[in-house]
Amino acid sequence: MKYALVTGGSRGLGRAICCKLAEMGIPVLINYQSNQAAAEEVRDIIRSNGGEAELLRFDVSNESEVTEVLSQWESNHPEDYIAYLVNNAGIRRDNVMFMMPTSDWQAVMNTSLNGFFYVTRQLLPKMMMRKHGGRVVNMASLSGLKGIAGQTNYSAAKAGLIGATKALAQEAAARNVTVNAVAPGFIETDMTKDLPQEELQKLVPMKRFGKPEEVAALVGFLCSDAASYITGEVISINGGLY
């Protein structure tokens, strides 16, 4: 059986992506770090709609945790593999750079960029060994494409993720594993609830923030058979904001 793993799957974009993949008939592993109640809520929603879901608790920025939990899951599922990986976990620690604590720089880089590395490295060999290959979708950001003031750390992490996407896509393509990135603009999630939404909407040609379900639909497409010849791409979903 082919499973999907969504890191940071308990809230916001991760929650919507988990639900979308489950709708597609894919058993979903919901990764979370601390908010168990939110993760259980997503699991219960999926199950109530006839889908399959289970929880996997680990901190993507902790290499030993990632290795231990995913290795244990693989040992418990010798006939199955994680064929769909959505690297969604990310955090913001916004500040102008000259006032940014080293800890805020490192925390953002560790979660968004190192987390991608630890999780993907663990799961990629199984994907490449299987006939049907796999899908890796990395959640980048408009910040990683254009840079946003006050987000030097976040912009750097997401720009690094975009570069890693393009390189890994070339390494994995011959084994039927596609690697793409999705770069959302302003989306209505917990991560953007503290932003001045009315002011920022004026910058967006469509004059609104996007919805998590719109981003999830794009991720679902990239995980589908219809997207089997798309790899190494960064697809923006931002209402025309560049």
N, C-alpha and C positions, 0 to 999 in steps of 0.2 A: 504494500500500500504506500502511496506517495502522500506525504504530509507537507503542510506549510508551517513555517515558523515566522512569527511576526514579533520582532523585538519591540519593547515598549508598547505592547498590544492592549493595555488596559484602559487607555484614555485617548481622546482626540482622534488624530489620524489613524493611529494604531488600532483603535477600537473599530472604526469604520472599515478598515482594511480586513481585519479579522472576520467581520460579518460578511463582507463581500466575498472573500475566498470561500467561506463556509457555504454561501449561497451557490457557489459554483460546484459544490459537491466535494470540496477538498477538506479533509480533517485538519483542524487548525490547532497549533500549539501556541498558546498565548503567553508570551514572556512578560514578566513584570519584575520590578525590583523590591517595592515596598508596599504598594497599595493593593493588598490582597482582596479587599472587598470589591474594588472596581474591577479587578481581573475576574473574580467569580461572577460578577454581574454580566460581563461580556460572555463568559462561558455559558451561563444560564440562558441568555438571550439566544445564543446559537443553538443550544440544545432544544429550546422550546420551539424553534423553527425547523427542527428536524435535522440539524447539522451535528457534526462531531467536533468536540473541542476539549482540550485539557490544558492545565496550567503548567508552566515551567518557570520557576523562580530562580533568577540569577542576575547578577550585576554585569552588564556587558563589558564594563571597563575593568573588570577583575578577571585576568587571564586564567587563573587557577579555577575560579568558580565556573567560568564558561566551559573549560575543558572537562571538569568533573561532572557537571550536570548533563552536558550533551553526550559525553562518553557513556554515562549511565543510561541515558535514554536509548542510545544506539544498542547497548548491550541487552536492554529489555525488549528491543524490537529488531531482532536479527534479520527478519524477512522484509522489513520496511525501511524507508529512508526519507529524509527531508529533502524533497525535490524543489520546493519553493521557499526561498528565503527573502524576507523583506526586512532590510536593515533600517528600522524606523526610529529606534531609541535615540533620543537627543535631548539636550538641555540648553537653556540660555542663561548666561550670566552677563547681561549687557552693561557696558560702561565705556567711556572714552578710554583709549588705550593708555594714556599717560597716567590715569588714575586706576588702572586695572590691577588688582592683586594677582600675583603669580598663580595662586590657587584657583582663581576663576578662569584663567587661561588654560591651565592644565585640566580642570574638570570638564570643560567643554570639549577640548581635544580628546581626552580619554574616552568620553562617552560616544561622541559622533564618529571619530576616526579610528581610534584604537579598538573600540567596540566592534566596528565593521570588520577590522582585521582579525580579531580573535574568533568571532563567530563564523565568519566566512571561511577562514582557513580550516576550521574544525569540520565543516560540513562539505566543503568543495570536493574532497577526494571521492566521497560516496556518489555525489552527483556525476562526476566525470567517469566513474566506473560503470554506471548503469546505462543501458541501451537508450533509455528515454531521456537521459541528461537531466537538466534542471533549469531553473530560473532564479536569478538573483536580481532583486530590485532594491536600489539604494535610494533612500529619501534624502535628497539634497535640498536646495533652497534657492530662491531668488538671491538671497544674500551671498551665496557661493558663486553666482554668475556676475553680479554687478557690484557687490560689496555694499554694505549699509553702515553708515556712521553709527558708532556706539556698539557695533557688533564685530569688531576686528577678530575676536576669538571665534565667534560663530561663523563668520564669513570665511575665515581661514580653514576651519574644520570642514565646512561644506565644499569649499573649492578643492581641498585635498581629496574629498570623497569623489568628486567629479573626475579628477585625474586618475584615481585608483580604478574607477568604473571603466574608463576608456582602456587602461592598460590590461586589467583583468579580462575584459571582453575578448581581447586578442589572444590571451593565454588559453582561455577556456572554449573558444568557438569550435575548434575541431572536435571537441568531445560533446557537442550538442548542448552546451550550457550557455545560455544568454545572460548578459550582465548589462543592465540599463539603470539609469538614474531618472528620478522624477524630481522636478524643481518647482515646488509650490510657491506662489506668492503669498498674499495675505489670506489665510484661511481661518474660519471661525472655530477656534479650539481653545483649550485651557492655556496654551502657550501664547496666544495673542490677546487674551481677555484683558490684559493690563495696558494694551496699546490704545492710543487715541483713535478709535475706529472711525468716527465721523470725519476727522481730519484726514486720515489716510485714505479713506474711500475716494476722496477728491482726486487723488493721484492715480487711481485705477480707471482706465478708459471705460470699463463696464460699471463703474460707480458702486461696486459692492465687494465684500469679501467673498471668497469661495466657500463652498460647503465641504466638509470632510468626505461626504459620499461622492462628490465629484472627483476628488483625488483618488478615492478607493476604486472607482470605476476604471480609471486609467491604470492603476496598479493591477487590477483584475485582468485587463486586456493584455498587459505585458506578461502576465503569468499564463496566458491561454495559448493554445496551439496556434491560434491565428497570428500570434506575434513571433513565431518561431524563426523568422529571418530578420528580426530586429535585434541588434546588439551593439553595445558601445555608444548608445544614444543618451542624450540628456533632454528630456521632454519637459518643457515649461507648462505650467498650468497656473496662470496668474491674471486672467482677465485683461490681458494686453499690456500689463505693466512691465517695462523693460528699463 
